[in-house]
Amino acid sequence: MVDLTTLLGLNEYGNYPAPPPVSTGPMKEFMIYHKHYCSVTNGGCCLAWTVPTGTSFIKFEIVGGGGPGGSSGGDHDYGIGGQGGGYGAKSIYEADGDFVSTEGSESAYTLCAGGTSQCSCCCMCNANCRHGCKSYVTGPGLSNFCAQGGMGGSTSFDVFSNCYSCMMNSLQHTTRNSYNGPWHNWICDSNYQTYGADICFTGISGGAGTDYDCCDNYLSWAGSPTGPFSVGAMTGAKRSNCFGATSCCMANSNFPGGGGTGTGTATSTGCWGSFGAGGLVKVTYQ
């Protein structure tokens, strides 16, 4: 005679046992970026990626390139560090119809990591003419998913005076050409660096400062991305004095997405600011 508990598949407590766990496979990830990220204008890199068969979940993360530091404008000016690149993340699911992973009809994506920026323009003290490079991903389930590069650092107008307002950052707007007045700044922080994401962060702006007489010990620091790929807002700084400025377009920026440091000189000869680091794309899937 067959026991009813056995026949129904119940356990010793009269309950159905929990089903065995279903394996979904290990989580996998990879990143793309230009390997020569310390080179100026390396162009970034793009990759065509086809979703592996059986994939159920994909998370894309992107970091835009950093903006270059401000130049010395050939007028006893000092450059402010560039802004860090934007960060964005987007998750998509096959169960929601975002993509297809059936063998023979798998969805495909284009992944593009922004390149290293150009250096900032020399002798351009009234405007920014260089910005960081954009990173983006296109394909099913995504809409305008991109991270803009950081804004290029501005050049502050000094006219070589013993001014008192020697601290400056990328959100300051003050009177121009006042001989003992504060620094002038032409950059605004960008609040909309990332689009089409579930979550996003704006890059931190750079800054600069000097000692009391606005000449000795000039210091410029670069901005950074925020979020998982932050590289620190005050890293990449370079220090000089008015009569011994660091060489033009020379200091490396911090990868990924770090801004370039500004440059300064106490002569009428201008000098290019440092380049911003390239961006990257990270893909996690299961």
N, C-alpha and C positions, 0 to 999 in steps of 0.2 A: 504494500500500500504506500502510495507516494504522499509525503507530508505536504500539506497545503502551503506552508511557508516556503518550502523548497520550490514547489511548483510555481509560485508567484514571484520567486526571486527575491524574497524579503530577507533582511538580515535577522540576527538573533533577537533584535528588539522589535521586530514586526514592521520595520521601515524599509523603504527602498534605499539601497546604498547610493552614495554620491557617485555620479559618473566619473570615469577617469579624466584627468585634465587633457585638454586638446592642445597639442604642440603647434604653435604658430611660427616656429623657427626663430633663430636669433635675430636681434636687432642689428642692422648693418648701417654703416655710414661712410661717407667719403667727402672730401673737400677739393675744390679746384681754385687755383690762383696762379698768377704768373710767377715762375720760380725765381726770376730776376727782379724781385720786388724792391731791391735797393737801386735799381737802375731808373733813370729818368725816362718818362714816356715809353714804358715797355709795351703799352697797348693792351694789357690785360690778357684774358683768354676766354674762349667759349668752348663748350662741349655739348654735343648732341647725345642725349641719354634716353634709352628706351627702358621702360619699366620692366623689371624682371617678372616672368610669369609667376603668378600666385601671390603677388604683393597686395596687401590690404590697406596699408597706411604709408603715407609719405609726409615728411616734414622738411620744408625748405627754409634755410636761414641765409640771409644775405647781409653783407656789410659793404657800404659804399667806400670809395677811396677818400683819403684825407685831402683837405685843401692845402695849398702851398702857403708858406709864411709870407708876410708882407716884405716888400723890398725897401731899401733906402731910396728915396726918390731923387737923390742928387741935390738935396736942399737941406742937409743936416737933419734928415728924417730918420725915424726908427720904425721898423716893421713889427707888426703884431703876428703872433703865431696863427696858423691856419686852423680851421674847425675840423673836428673829427667827422668821419663818414657816418651816415645813418645806418640803423640796424632794423631789420624786419624779419618776422617768422610767420609762416603759413603752413597749416596742416590740412591735408586732404585725405579722403577715404573712398575706397572703391565701393563700399556699401552705400554711400551717399550718391553714387553715380558720378563722382568727380573725375575718375579715370578708369581705364580698363586694363586688366592684367591677364586676360584670357590668352592662351597660346595662339599665336598667329595674328592677333589684333591688339597687341599691347600699345598703350599710349606712349607718346614720345615728347620730350621736353628739350628746350634749348637753355643751357645754363651759361651765364656770362658774368665773370668776375671783373670788376673795374680795374683798369691799369693804374700805374703810378702817374701822378700829374706832371705837368710841366712846372718849371720854376716860375715864380711870380715875375711880373714885368718890372724891369728896371726903369727908374725915373718916371713912375706913374703914381704920384702921391695922392691923386684925387679920385682914384677909382680902383676897383679890383678888376683884374683882367684874366685871372686864372682861378679855376675851381677844381675840386676833386672829381673823379670819374665815377660814373654810375655802374652799379651792379644790378642784374635783373634775371628773372626766370620767366619763360613763356611756355604755355602748353595748357592742356585740359585742366579745368578746375581753378585756373588762375586768371585774374583780371588786373592788368596794369601793375603787376607785382615787381616793384623796383625800389632800390635804395639810392638816393642821390648822394653824390660826393659832398664833402664839406666845403663851405665857402672859403675862398682865399682870404688870407689875412690882409688887413688894410695897412696903410702907411700913415702914421700920425704926424701931423704938421707941427714943427717945433720952433722954427726960425732961431734955433740955437740960443734960447734965452734961459735965464735962471728961474724957471717956473717952479711953482710949488706942487702942482698936481702931477706927480710923476708916476702914478699908477693908472693903468689904462686897461680896458678889456673890450671885448667885441660887442658890448651892448651900450657903450657910452657915446653920446652925441652932444658935443659942446661947441662953443664959439670958435671959429676959425680965425687965424691970423692975429690974434691978440698977443702982443709981445710977451707979456707976463701971464697970459691966460692959459687955460687948460689945453690938453692935447685934443686934437680933432680926429675923429674916427669915421670912416665911411662904411663900415660893415654892420649889418644887422644879423642877428642869429636867425637861422631858418627853423621854423616850427613845423615845417611840412617836408621832411626829407624822405619819408618812406610812404609808399602807397600799396594798396591791395593786400595788406597784411592783417593777421589776427592780432598781433602785438608789435609795437614798434617803439624805437627810442631815437631821439635826436642827438646828434653828436655834440660834444662839449666844445665850446669856442676856446681859442687860445688867448694869450695876453702878453703883456710886456710891462716892464717897470725899470726904473733907474734909481740911483741915489739922489740926494737932495738937489744937486745942481742940474739934474736931468742930463748928465753927461757921463759921470763916472759909473762904472760897473753896470752898464746896460745889460738887461736880462730879458730874453724872449722865451716863452714856453709855448708848446704846441698843444692843440686840443686832441681829443680822443673820442672814439666811439663809446657809447654806453651799453649796458647790457652784458651778455655773456662774453663779448670779445673786447671789453674795455682794456686799454693798454696804459691807462693812467693819464690824467689831465695835465700833469706838470712834467712829464717825461720829455725827452728830446730837446731840453733847453740848451742853449749855448750862450756863453758869457763873453763879453768883450768890454773894452773901454772905448772912449771916443776916438782914441788915436791908435787903435789896433784892432779893428773889426775883424771878425771871422771871415774867411774867404767866401765869395759869392757861391750860392747854390751848391754847398758842399755837405752840410750836415744831413745824415740819414734820418728819415722819419721812422716812427715805430709801426710795424706791421702787425695786424691789418688795420687799415683805415685811419692811421694816425696823421694828424696835420704836420706840416713842415714848420720849422721855427723861422721867425723873422730875422732880418739882418739890419744892422745899423752902421753908420759911418759919420764921422765928424767933418767930413770934407764935402765938397760940392760934387764929388764923383759918386754916382749911383751904384747900387749893388743889388743883384737879384736875390730874392728870398729862396729858401730851401723848398724842395718838392714835397708833396704829400704822398703817403704810402698808398699802395694799391688795395683793392678790396678782395673779398672772397665770397664763395658760395659753398654752403655745407648742406648735404642731403642725408637725411636719416630715414630708413625705410624698413618695413617688416612685412 
